[in-house]
Amino acid sequence: MKEFEQLTIEAAITGNRHTAWRALVLNPLITSGSRLEQALDEVIAAHPDLMSAFH
């Protein structure tokens, strides 16, 4: 398992935004950091049932 995958799981369980941010930064599919915070906010807001640890 890659580090970004482990961090994604940890963030989902703990609701730690910094860990979620780190997972996104390390994800090879993310090519720009300029909208990372906005994208994270949008995903959390769009999926409250799956992101309950963040609320």
PyMOL CGO cylinders between C-alpha atoms (Angstrom):
from pymol import cmd
from pymol.cgo import CYLINDER

trace = [
    CYLINDER, 0.00, 0.00, 0.00, 1.30, 3.41, -0.93, 0.3, 1, 1, 1, 1, 1, 1,
    CYLINDER, 1.30, 3.41, -0.93, 1.76, 6.15, 1.66, 0.3, 1, 1, 1, 1, 1, 1,
    CYLINDER, 1.76, 6.15, 1.66, -1.00, 8.34, 0.22, 0.3, 1, 1, 1, 1, 1, 1,
    CYLINDER, -1.00, 8.34, 0.22, -3.42, 5.41, 0.48, 0.3, 1, 1, 1, 1, 1, 1,
    CYLINDER, -3.42, 5.41, 0.48, -2.51, 4.81, 4.11, 0.3, 1, 1, 1, 1, 1, 1,
    CYLINDER, -2.51, 4.81, 4.11, -2.95, 8.51, 4.86, 0.3, 1, 1, 1, 1, 1, 1,
    CYLINDER, -2.95, 8.51, 4.86, -6.32, 8.55, 3.10, 0.3, 1, 1, 1, 1, 1, 1,
    CYLINDER, -6.32, 8.55, 3.10, -7.55, 5.71, 5.31, 0.3, 1, 1, 1, 1, 1, 1,
    CYLINDER, -7.55, 5.71, 5.31, -6.17, 7.37, 8.44, 0.3, 1, 1, 1, 1, 1, 1,
    CYLINDER, -6.17, 7.37, 8.44, -7.83, 10.67, 7.53, 0.3, 1, 1, 1, 1, 1, 1,
    CYLINDER, -7.83, 10.67, 7.53, -11.17, 8.99, 6.86, 0.3, 1, 1, 1, 1, 1, 1,
    CYLINDER, -11.17, 8.99, 6.86, -11.09, 7.28, 10.25, 0.3, 1, 1, 1, 1, 1, 1,
    CYLINDER, -11.09, 7.28, 10.25, -9.83, 10.20, 12.32, 0.3, 1, 1, 1, 1, 1, 1,
    CYLINDER, -9.83, 10.20, 12.32, -11.29, 13.17, 10.45, 0.3, 1, 1, 1, 1, 1, 1,
    CYLINDER, -11.29, 13.17, 10.45, -7.91, 14.87, 10.54, 0.3, 1, 1, 1, 1, 1, 1,
    CYLINDER, -7.91, 14.87, 10.54, -7.85, 17.51, 7.78, 0.3, 1, 1, 1, 1, 1, 1,
    CYLINDER, -7.85, 17.51, 7.78, -4.06, 17.80, 7.82, 0.3, 1, 1, 1, 1, 1, 1,
    CYLINDER, -4.06, 17.80, 7.82, -3.72, 14.07, 7.18, 0.3, 1, 1, 1, 1, 1, 1,
    CYLINDER, -3.72, 14.07, 7.18, -6.27, 14.30, 4.35, 0.3, 1, 1, 1, 1, 1, 1,
    CYLINDER, -6.27, 14.30, 4.35, -4.32, 17.21, 2.89, 0.3, 1, 1, 1, 1, 1, 1,
    CYLINDER, -4.32, 17.21, 2.89, -1.06, 15.25, 3.08, 0.3, 1, 1, 1, 1, 1, 1,
    CYLINDER, -1.06, 15.25, 3.08, -2.71, 12.29, 1.34, 0.3, 1, 1, 1, 1, 1, 1,
    CYLINDER, -2.71, 12.29, 1.34, -3.86, 14.54, -1.49, 0.3, 1, 1, 1, 1, 1, 1,
    CYLINDER, -3.86, 14.54, -1.49, -0.43, 16.13, -1.86, 0.3, 1, 1, 1, 1, 1, 1,
    CYLINDER, -0.43, 16.13, -1.86, 1.20, 12.71, -2.17, 0.3, 1, 1, 1, 1, 1, 1,
    CYLINDER, 1.20, 12.71, -2.17, -1.41, 11.34, -4.58, 0.3, 1, 1, 1, 1, 1, 1,
    CYLINDER, -1.41, 11.34, -4.58, 0.16, 11.14, -8.06, 0.3, 1, 1, 1, 1, 1, 1,
    CYLINDER, 0.16, 11.14, -8.06, -3.17, 12.08, -9.65, 0.3, 1, 1, 1, 1, 1, 1,
    CYLINDER, -3.17, 12.08, -9.65, -3.10, 15.51, -7.99, 0.3, 1, 1, 1, 1, 1, 1,
    CYLINDER, -3.10, 15.51, -7.99, -1.00, 17.78, -10.18, 0.3, 1, 1, 1, 1, 1, 1,
    CYLINDER, -1.00, 17.78, -10.18, -1.76, 21.18, -8.67, 0.3, 1, 1, 1, 1, 1, 1,
    CYLINDER, -1.76, 21.18, -8.67, -1.84, 22.31, -5.07, 0.3, 1, 1, 1, 1, 1, 1,
    CYLINDER, -1.84, 22.31, -5.07, -3.57, 25.58, -5.82, 0.3, 1, 1, 1, 1, 1, 1,
    CYLINDER, -3.57, 25.58, -5.82, -7.09, 24.19, -5.46, 0.3, 1, 1, 1, 1, 1, 1,
    CYLINDER, -7.09, 24.19, -5.46, -6.37, 21.38, -3.02, 0.3, 1, 1, 1, 1, 1, 1,
    CYLINDER, -6.37, 21.38, -3.02, -8.04, 22.97, 0.02, 0.3, 1, 1, 1, 1, 1, 1,
    CYLINDER, -8.04, 22.97, 0.02, -11.11, 23.91, -1.99, 0.3, 1, 1, 1, 1, 1, 1,
    CYLINDER, -11.11, 23.91, -1.99, -11.35, 20.39, -3.43, 0.3, 1, 1, 1, 1, 1, 1,
    CYLINDER, -11.35, 20.39, -3.43, -11.04, 18.85, 0.03, 0.3, 1, 1, 1, 1, 1, 1,
    CYLINDER, -11.04, 18.85, 0.03, -13.78, 21.13, 1.37, 0.3, 1, 1, 1, 1, 1, 1,
    CYLINDER, -13.78, 21.13, 1.37, -16.04, 20.26, -1.56, 0.3, 1, 1, 1, 1, 1, 1,
    CYLINDER, -16.04, 20.26, -1.56, -15.58, 16.51, -1.17, 0.3, 1, 1, 1, 1, 1, 1,
    CYLINDER, -15.58, 16.51, -1.17, -16.31, 16.65, 2.56, 0.3, 1, 1, 1, 1, 1, 1,
    CYLINDER, -16.31, 16.65, 2.56, -19.39, 18.81, 2.00, 0.3, 1, 1, 1, 1, 1, 1,
    CYLINDER, -19.39, 18.81, 2.00, -20.67, 16.66, -0.87, 0.3, 1, 1, 1, 1, 1, 1,
    CYLINDER, -20.67, 16.66, -0.87, -20.37, 13.36, 1.02, 0.3, 1, 1, 1, 1, 1, 1,
    CYLINDER, -20.37, 13.36, 1.02, -21.27, 13.96, 4.69, 0.3, 1, 1, 1, 1, 1, 1,
    CYLINDER, -21.27, 13.96, 4.69, -22.48, 10.37, 5.04, 0.3, 1, 1, 1, 1, 1, 1,
    CYLINDER, -22.48, 10.37, 5.04, -19.04, 9.06, 4.03, 0.3, 1, 1, 1, 1, 1, 1,
    CYLINDER, -19.04, 9.06, 4.03, -17.07, 11.79, 5.79, 0.3, 1, 1, 1, 1, 1, 1,
    CYLINDER, -17.07, 11.79, 5.79, -18.77, 11.82, 9.17, 0.3, 1, 1, 1, 1, 1, 1,
    CYLINDER, -18.77, 11.82, 9.17, -15.43, 11.94, 11.00, 0.3, 1, 1, 1, 1, 1, 1,
    CYLINDER, -15.43, 11.94, 11.00, -14.85, 15.41, 9.50, 0.3, 1, 1, 1, 1, 1, 1,
    CYLINDER, -14.85, 15.41, 9.50, -18.06, 16.86, 10.96, 0.3, 1, 1, 1, 1, 1, 1,
]
cmd.load_cgo(trace, "trace")
